[in-house]
Amino acid sequence: MADLPTPYATKGVSNSPTVVAKPADAWPKAPAGFKVERYAEGLDYPREIKTAPNGDMFVAENHSGEVEVFRGISSDGKPVEKSTFATGLKNNFGIAFYPLGANPKWVYVGNTNSVVRFPYKNGDLKASGHLYRTVKQEIRENLLTRMRAGQERFPGIVGFDQTVLPHVERALIAGHDIILLGERGQGKTRLIRTLGELLDEWTPVVTGCEINDHPYAPVCRQRGR
């Protein structure tokens, strides 16, 4: 160990790829009777390509936070249709259809900080309906939005800006469960009540469900109706 250099004593090495212009005569070679055409270009750091049961190709664009859909191929090798399926994602990279088979009902997208799902039926070119998020995801994302905008996160809570609240923020961002311990009069109940303000203003519910269940992830008895 004594012979090893101290941490950071040597310069770190990076060997990232560099994009260069395509030589004029560089092009994939195809067997006789076939030709290769450029199908799409101008994508923003595309990652996974996933084919839907009907043949549509879903492409995760990592930098723009979007999912693009390409449908069909024309006589000149271009998409017959192109559509943005979803936007507002966070460095998304993975795509999955569920359930497996010919008629999936959901498209799952893996963000860097979460996994979200969109209602889907074969042939959809745009995500429809409300984006389902768990309560923890909803609170986390809305808290981060307030923090970026410099907005007040816990209105009415005074005196804990440098002590309790930073710990609460870190726990919410990490998706941890929270238990507040302390004596009466320390604002625990008021703090818990402010967390409700980090939820979305509205959400769809299952009609007739006694717990106002979410239609995209129901658990109540009404879910099968």
N, C-alpha and C positions, 0 to 999 in steps of 0.2 A: 504493500500500500504506500509505503514511503516513497517509492520510485514513481508513483503516478503524479501527474501535474495536478495542481489545485483546481477546483471547479472554476470554469470560465477563464483559466489562464491561457488557453489556446482559442483561436478564432473558430467559430462554428463553420461547418462546411454545408453549402447548399448546392444541389445539382438538379435544379428544376428544369423542365423542358422549355424550350424556346420555340415559338411559332415562327416559321419562315415562309416566305412566298413560295407557292407551288411552281416548279419549273414548267415552262410552256409545254413541254412534250411529256409531262408526267401524267399518266392516267391508267386506271386499272385495265388490265388486258382480259378480254372475254373470249370464250371459244367461238369458232366460226358459226355464224348465224345469230349471234347475240351481240348486244352492245351495252355499254355502261353509260348512264346519264346521271347528272347531279340531281337528286330528288329534292333536296331542301338546303337552304343556306341561311346565314344571318341569325342563327340561334345563339342565345346568350348562355354560354357554358352548359350545353346539354349534358345530362347524365344518363339515367336509365331510359330505355325505350321498352314499352310494354304493349303487346298487341292484344286488343280486346277480342272477344269471341267473334264479332262480326268483321274483323280484319282491320278496324281503325287502329292507328298507331299513336299511343300516348307517349309524349316526350317530356321529361322533367327538365325545366330550365333553371339551373341552380342560382344564377346571379339575379335574374329578374323575378324569381319567386313565382313562376307561372308553370302551368301544364298546358302544352299545346297538343292538338289532335290533328293528325293528317289522315285523310281518307282517299283511298283509291289511287290510281296512277293513270295519267293521260297518255296520249300517243307520243308526246314529246318527253315523257318521263317525269312529269311534275304531278303534284297532288291535285286531285280533282276538287277537293275541299280542304280548307285549313281553318281551324278555329281555336281560340283560347278557351280551354275548359275551365281553368281556375286561376285566380290571381291572389296576391297578398300572402303568399307562402314565405317561409323562412329557410333559405338555402336548401330547398327541397331536392331530394335525390332518388328516393325509392317510390315505386308505384305498384299496387297490387289490387286485383279484382277479387271480390268475395261475394257469395261463396264461389268456389271453383265450379267450372262447368259452363254450359251454354248461356245461362241467364243470371249473371251476377247482379246484385242489388246495390253494391257499394264499390266505390273506388277509394282505397286507402293511399294516403300520400305521407311519406316520411320526411318531416322537416328536421332541421338540426336540433330543434328544441322540443319537438312534439310529434305525435302522429295524429293526423286528422282524417276524416272520411267524408265522402260526398255521396248522396243518393245517386244511383245510376241505373239506367236501363239501356239495353242494346241500342246503339244508334245515337245516343246523346252526344252532342258536340259541345255543350256548355253545362256546367254544374247547375243543377236546379235545386230550389228549396233552401232551407236553413242549414248552415254548417254546424254539425253537432260537435260540441266540445264538452269534456267533463268539467265539473265545477272547478277543479283545481286548475285546469288549462285556462278556463275563462278568467278566473281571478288572476292568474299569473300574467296572461297577455294584457289584460286591462291595467294591471298594476304597472307593467313595463311601459305601456303607452302613456300613463300619467307621469311616470318618472322622466321619460324622454321629453315630454312637453313642459316639465317643471311645475306640474300641477300638485295641489295638496292631495296627499294620499289618505290621510286619516283625519278628516275634519273633526274638530272638537276635542282632540286628544292633545293635551298641553303638558309639557315638562318631561317628555320621554324621547325627544328628538335624537339625543345622543346616546341613549341607553337601550330601551326596550324596542323602539320602532325599527332601528336598523336590523335587529335580530329577526323581528317579525317579517320584514321585507325579504330578507335572505331566505327564510323558511318558506315563504309563499312562492318565491321564484324557483326554489329547489323542489317544490311540490311536497314538502314535508307536512305531516300532521302536527298540530300545535296544541299544547296544553298550557294554560296560563295558571300559575300558582301565585298566591300572595294573600295579604290581608284584605279585609273589607275596606272599600273606599279607594282602591288603587286604580280604578278605571278599567278593570278587566272586562266587565259586561259591556261598557261603552265601546271598548276597542273591538270586541267581537261583533257588535252591531254595525260598526263601520265597514266590516268586510263585505257585508251585503251590498254596499255601494260599488264594489268592484265587479259585481256581476252585470251582465248585459241588461239593458232596460226592459227587454221582453224576450220571451222564448216560446215556441209553439208547445202546446200540451195536448195530451190525449183527451178528447171530449168524454166526460163522464168518469174519468179516473179520479179516485179519491185523493191521490197524492200529486195531482198535476204532473203526471209523468211525461217524459219527452217521447214524441212519436218515433224518433229514430233510434232510441235505445230503451224501449219500454220494459218495465218489470211488473207492472200492476196487472190485475185480472182482465182489464179491458184490452190488453195488447193483441189478443187473438181475434178481436171483433172488427 
